[in-house]
Amino acid sequence: MEVVVSIIIPTFMRERVLVETLEYLWKQDFSCFEVIVVDQTPRHEPEVEAALTGMRERDNFHWLRAEGWANLPAARNRGLERAQGELVLFLDDDVILDGDYLSQLTKAFAESGADSVVGPVLQRGEDEPRSLADGIPNPEDPLGELRSAWVEGGRGCNMAFRCEVLGREGGLWFDPRYLGNAILEETDLFVRLRGRGGKVWLDERLPVIHLADRVGGCRAATFREGKRLPKHFVLFFHNHLLLGWKRNGFAGALSGGWKQYRRLSEEVSFQRKLFLFLALGGGGLRLLPTVFVDRGPQSSEEGGRFPVGHGDAENLSSPEPAATQ
């Protein structure tokens, strides 16, 4: 089967909602696609394990299981290493999409000529959503209400790229130094893509509802890495400082971190202001050993690290940071 679209879904501590997301994909009116689930959940509930095991019978389903690590950008990179499609689509493990999503995605790339196509992201309403009609725009997210237009980037739960701009072929990888909830990791990639002259098209025909399920996901990864709330804030500022450092050097990192502190501290008490300030300092300390060291590409130059096959489940060892051009 010719693979036109490779769909990469990193997942962590998600159960039934992951299965439901995959079921939306099996109902697509477009058949030339593969699904790559990079599973960082140590152990699933029995019924979910059984459902995923059953999906292995599909030729276009690949289930890659991590061993002892949880990192969203690294999971995206592992999916990229395996992808065979002309287009690479990243979805979250808790989204709702229409049955013609993939056919509309291929049209959007053909019509726009863009290097990346992103779609609007809706949020759940008061009632449990069952279809896209139940989604509502997020007032804090302008991408939820924009009509089709050229934009600077998109949301990580609903973004697609031509294969030639990512991974081994294009040289762009996600940076696994964005830790915890990995905030800004997709922003970093879009900045680097646009720096190369890449163009990003927002297509109004490609909405999804992001359920932001309260169990699992990046929030769980944050607290797993840090165990405590203070570490959550340290990692939050770490990611902001990392993006600032990479774009504008030391001054940009401090300026960006200070703006985040000022924005957040306007809404909290003096005690929390003090806490945020300390977290900002901790984020800077955590940043230092990571920004000075580039530990090489994560991709496997020797090939065969993830042998090409169908309907299989593979175990992945702890990832190395990817080169970030």
N, C-alpha and C positions, 0 to 999 in steps of 0.2 A: 504494500500500500504506500502510495506517495504521501509523505507528511508535509503539509503546507504550514500548519500552525503547531508549534510545541507549546503546551500549556504547563507552566511550572507553578506548583502550589506548595510552598513551605508550610509546615504545620507543626504546632507544639501544644500538647495537652488539650487538643480539641477532639471531641468524640462524635456524637450524632450529627452535629452541624457540618463536620467535614464530609460525612457520607452524603448528606443532603446536597452540599455544594457539588460533589461529583455527579450526583444524579441529574442535576441541571445540565451538566456537560453531555451525559449520555443521551439526552433528549434533543440535542442540537440538530438542525436540518442540514448541517455541513459535516461531512464524514472524514475529510482528509486532515485529521489531527491526532496528536498523541498527548497523553496526560502524564506528567512526571510529578509524583508526590514525594517531596523530601521530608520524611517523617522524623521529627526529633522527639516524639513522645516515647518515653521508656517502655510503657506497657499500656495497651488500650483495653477498654472494657471488652468482655468476651464477644458481645454481639457486633461491636464495631470491628474487632479483629477478624471476625468471621466474614463480615461484609467486604472488607478490604481484601481478604484472602480470596474471596469469590471473584472479585474484579480482576485478579491476576490472570484469569482465563481470557481476558480481552487482549488482543494483540497490541492495542494502542495504550495500554496502561502499564506504567513502570513505577514501582514502589521502592524507593530508596530509603533505608532506615539508618539513622544516625546512631552512633555508639558513644554515649556519654557526653554529648555536647549539644548546645542549643544556641544558635547564632543566626539571625535572619539573613544578613547579607551573605554569609558563608553558605547558607542553604540555597540561596538564589544562585550562587556560583556553581554549586554542585549540580543543580538542575541544568545550568548552561552547558556544563561539560557533557551532559548526556543528550541535549536537545539535537534533533535531526531536522527540524523544520526550517522553512524559509523565513517564517515569522516566529517570534518568541513572545508569548503572552504571560504576564504574571498576574495571578489572582490570589486573593486571600482565601483562607480555608473557611470563611463564613460569609459568603456572598450569595445573592440571588440574581440571576440574569435570564434574559429572554431566550427562547429557542432559536432565534435567528441571529444571535450575537456574533457567532464566528463568521457567518456569511457576510454580515454587515462590516465586520472587522476587515476582512479581505478587500471589500469594496472601498473602505476608507483609505487603506494603503494605496490601492490602485489609483484612486481618484486624486488623492492629495500629493502623492509622491514623497511623503514625509519619511523621516528616519524613525520616528516614534509616533504612535497614535495612542491617545489616552481617552478615557470616557468619563462622563459625569458620575459622581459618587453620591448616592442618596442615603439617607438614614432611615431607620425604622420609625414608624409612628407610635401612637399609644397602644395600638393592637398588634398582635403578633403577625408580621407580614407573611403572606403566602405567595405573592407574586410581585412583579415590579410596580403594579398599580398601587401597592400599599406603601411605597416609599415616598418620602418627603425630602425636599432640599434641606441641607444643613446650612443654617444661616451663617455659620462661621467658615464655610467652605465655598468660595466663589465658583469653584469648578462644578458645583452642583446645580448652578443656575445659568451658566454661560451657554450661549448658542455656539455652534461650530466656529472655531477660530484658531489662529496660530497662538500658541501659549508658550510659556517658559518651562513648563513641566507638568507633572500629574501626580496622582496618588498611587502609592505602591500596590494598592489592592486592585487596580484596574489600569494597567499600563502595558503597552506592547511595543516591540522594536523589530526592525529588520535584523536578521541574524548577522549581516555583515558589519554591524556596528558594535556588536558585543562579543565577549568571550575570546576564544583563540583566534577567530577570524578578524574581529574588529579591534581587539585589544582593550576594550572597556570591560572592567569587572566591578562588581559591587565591593565596597570596602568593609571588610569584617571588623575593622577597628571601631565601627559604630556599634556600641555595646548595648546591652539591656534591651529596652524597647526599640532600639535602633532608629530613634527619631532622626530625621534628616538624611538617612542613608540613600533614599531615592532622589532627594534634592541634590545631593552630592553628585550622583551619576548624571542627572540632567544638566547640571552646571558644566561638567566635563564634556558631555555630548555637544552642548551648544558652543563650548569653547573650540570644538573642532569644526564648527559650521553646521552642525546637525540641526534639523528642524523638527518641532513637535506640534502635532495637530490634535486639537480637541474635537471629537466628533460626537454630536448630540444623539446620534443613533446608537450609542454604546453605553447606556447607563447600567449601573449595578446598584443594588442595595447592599451596603456594608452593615452587617448585623452587629458588629463590634461585640461579639458574644462575651459575656462577663466571666466565663470560665476559660482559662488557657490563653494562648496567644502571647504577644510580646510582653504584656504586663506580667504574665507568669514568669517569662524568661528573665525579666528585670529582677523580680524578687527572688528567683532561684539563684541568680548570680550574687545578689547582695544580701539575701536573707532578711535585711532590715530596710525600713523606709529611708534612712539617711543615704544608703548606697544608691537607692533609686534616684534621688536628687543629684548625687555625685555623677552618676552615669548620664543623667539628663544634661547637666552642664558640660560634662565631658564631650558629648556629641556636638553641642553647640560650639564649644571651643575648638574642636577638631575641624569642623567645617570652616570656621573663621580663620584658623591657622593655615589650612590648605589653600584658601582663596586669597588671604590678605596678610599672612605672616603673623607675627606675635601681636602687633598692635590691633590687627583685625580680630584676633581671637579674644583679646581682653575686651575690646569694644563690644563685640557680639555678646559675650558672657555678661557684661555689665548691663546691656539693654534687656537681656532676659531677666536678670535679677530685678531691675527697676520695674519691669512689667508685672512680674509675679508678686513683688513685695507690696505693690499698691493695694492689693486685695487682702493682705494678711496682717496679723498683729505684730507687735515689736518682737516677740519671742520667735515668731516664724521668720521675720526678717533676718534676725541673727542667724537662725538655722540655715536660711537660704544663702546668706553670705559665706558661711562656713562650707556649705556644699559647693559653692562656686570655687572657693579656694581648693577644696578637695578635688574638684573636677580638673583644675589646672595641674595639680600634682599628678593625677592619674594620666593626664594627657602627655606629659613630658616623655615618658619612656616609649610612647607609641608613635609620636610624630617624627622622631629622629631615626627610626629604624624601619626600613623596608625589607621585610623578610622574604621577598620573592613571590613569584606567582603561585597561585593555588592550583592552576591547571596542570594536567598531567601530560608532559611533553612526550613521554615514552609511549603513550597510547595504551589501550587495553586495561586501563585502571578500572574503568567501568565497561566491561565487555558489552557490545551491542547485542541485545536479545529482546524477546517479547514476553510480556506477562510475568516478569520476574520480580523478586524482591531481593535487594542487595543491602549489605551492611556497610556503613561508611565509618571510617575511623575519624579521629579528631582532625578538624580542618586546619590548614595553614592560611595565613592572610594572603589575599590575592594582590597582585600588582595592580596599582591604580594609576592609569595614565590620564 
